Amino acid sequence: MTTSSEHTPFLSDVAALRDRARRHLEKGAVTEAYGGDAEKTVEILQSVLATELVCVLHYTMHSVAASGLSSQGAKSEFAEHAQEEHEHALAVAERISQLGGVPNFNPDGLASRSTSEYGVAADLVDMIKENLVAERIAVDHYQELVRYFGDRDPTTRIMLEGILKTEEEHASDMHDLLVAHEGRPMLP
């Protein structure tokens, strides 16, 4: 039985690869083989960057503002999440740059570009709830983006899959903190 992959060579013609690589050097990492729309991807990633930056800010604020005898574990978790969100922001900014864009770190309009809200929590439990809501939004959004990029832009998709994994862990952590501080399980 002959499959279609037997008719398609696995490796490209090296001379053709070299020739293509020399064309359009101004495009950097965006080669002719790029299956996505670099401009649209940069636009989407600017929103992702804003979301991650808003999450850095609210987790950092919560790590400082949380108070009470039972807040130390949550404060530590908030600080750890702020650092991980910062790492996400840097990865996204680097991808924007690779695609020929300029990462938008301008604080003007940051909240309007973000899918997450900053929020102002009154106490530790409200902080945890705000963070859980933000993580649930991020999980849904990143799942949608992973499907959107699919095979057209595997580099962006893989980056977002890694961020998605961490956001799911963050949501689980926030759920666990909520259960610990409210004294009752939320999930079956």
C-alpha positions in Angstrom: 0.0 0.0 0.0 1.4 3.4 -0.9 0.7 6.4 1.3 0.7 10.0 0.3 3.8 10.6 2.5 5.8 8.2 0.4 5.2 10.5 -2.6 6.2 13.6 -0.7 9.9 13.9 0.2 10.5 14.4 3.9 13.4 16.8 3.4 13.3 19.9 1.3 15.9 20.4 -1.5 18.8 22.0 0.4 19.6 24.3 -2.4 16.0 25.6 -2.4 16.1 26.0 1.3 19.3 28.0 1.1 17.9 30.2 -1.7 14.6 30.9 0.2 16.6 31.7 3.4 18.6 34.4 1.6 15.4 36.1 0.3 13.6 38.7 2.4 16.2 38.9 5.2 14.4 41.9 6.6 11.6 39.6 7.7 13.8 37.9 10.3 12.2 34.7 11.6 9.1 35.0 9.3 10.0 32.8 6.4 7.9 31.9 3.3 6.9 28.7 5.1 5.2 30.7 7.9 1.5 29.7 7.7 0.0 32.4 9.8 -0.7 36.1 9.4 2.2 37.7 11.2 0.4 41.1 11.6 -2.7 39.4 13.0 -0.6 37.2 15.3 1.2 40.3 16.7 -2.2 42.0 17.3 -3.5 38.9 19.2 -0.2 38.6 21.1 -0.4 42.3 22.2 -3.6 41.4 24.0 -2.0 38.3 25.5 0.9 40.5 26.7 -1.5 43.0 28.3 -3.3 40.1 30.0 -0.1 38.7 31.4 1.0 42.2 32.6 -2.3 42.8 34.4 -2.0 39.4 36.1 1.6 40.3 37.2 0.2 43.5 38.7 -2.7 42.0 40.5 -0.8 39.0 41.9 2.0 41.3 43.0 -0.5 43.7 44.7 -2.2 40.7 46.4 1.1 39.3 47.6 1.8 42.6 49.3 -1.7 43.5 50.5 -2.9 40.1 51.8 -3.0 40.2 55.6 -4.1 38.1 58.6 -2.7 35.2 60.5 -3.5 32.7 57.8 -2.3 34.8 54.8 1.3 33.7 54.6 0.7 30.7 52.3 -1.5 32.7 50.0 1.0 35.6 49.9 3.7 33.2 48.9 1.5 31.6 46.2 0.6 35.1 44.9 4.2 36.1 44.7 5.1 32.9 42.8 2.3 33.4 40.4 3.4 37.0 39.7 6.8 35.7 38.8 5.4 33.1 36.5 3.1 35.6 34.8 6.1 37.9 34.3 7.9 35.0 32.6 4.9 34.5 30.3 4.9 38.2 29.5 8.6 38.1 28.5 8.0 35.0 26.3 5.1 36.7 24.5 7.0 39.9 24.1 9.9 37.9 22.5 7.5 36.2 20.1 6.0 39.5 19.1 9.5 40.8 18.4 10.4 37.6 16.4 7.3 38.2 14.2 8.5 41.8 13.4 6.3 43.6 16.0 7.1 45.9 18.9 5.8 44.6 22.2 3.4 47.1 23.7 4.4 47.6 27.4 2.8 51.1 27.5 0.6 51.2 30.7 -1.8 53.6 28.9 -4.7 51.3 27.9 -3.2 48.2 29.5 -6.5 47.3 31.1 -8.5 47.8 27.9 -6.1 45.5 25.9 -6.2 42.7 28.5 -8.8 39.9 28.8 -8.2 39.9 32.6 -9.5 42.6 34.9 -7.3 44.2 37.6 -10.0 44.2 40.3 -9.8 45.5 43.9 -10.4 42.9 46.5 -11.4 43.7 50.1 -9.9 40.7 51.8 -7.9 37.6 51.3 -10.8 35.4 50.2 -11.9 38.0 47.7 -8.3 38.2 46.4 -8.3 34.4 45.9 -11.7 34.6 44.1 -10.5 37.4 41.8 -7.4 35.4 41.0 -9.4 32.3 40.3 -11.7 34.2 38.0 -8.7 35.7 36.2 -7.2 32.2 35.7 -10.4 30.7 34.5 -10.6 33.5 31.9 -7.0 32.9 30.9 -7.6 29.2 30.5 -10.6 29.7 28.3 -8.8 32.3 26.2 -5.6 30.3 25.8 -7.5 27.2 24.8 -9.3 29.2 22.1 -5.9 30.7 20.9 -4.3 27.3 20.8 -7.1 26.0 18.5 -6.8 29.2 16.4 -3.1 28.9 15.7 -3.2 25.1 15.2 -0.7 24.1 12.5 -0.5 27.6 10.9 1.9 28.9 13.6 3.2 26.0 15.7 5.8 28.1 17.5 3.1 30.5 18.8 0.7 27.6 19.5 3.4 25.7 21.5 4.3 28.8 23.5 0.6 29.3 24.3 0.2 25.6 25.3 3.0 26.0 27.8 1.4 29.2 29.2 -2.0 27.4 29.3 -0.6 24.5 31.3 0.7 27.0 33.9 -2.6 28.9 34.0 -4.5 25.7 34.6 -2.1 25.0 37.5 -2.7 28.5 38.8 -6.5 28.0 38.7 -6.1 24.8 40.6 -3.9 26.5 43.2 -6.4 29.3 43.6 -9.2 26.8 44.0 -7.2 24.9 46.6 -6.6 28.2 48.5 -10.3 29.0 48.3 -11.2 25.7 49.8 -8.6 26.0 52.5 -9.8 29.5 53.5 -13.6 28.9 53.1 -13.4 25.5 54.7 -15.5 23.7 52.1 -14.8 21.9 48.8 -16.1 23.8 45.7 -15.5 21.0 43.2 -17.1 17.5 43.4 
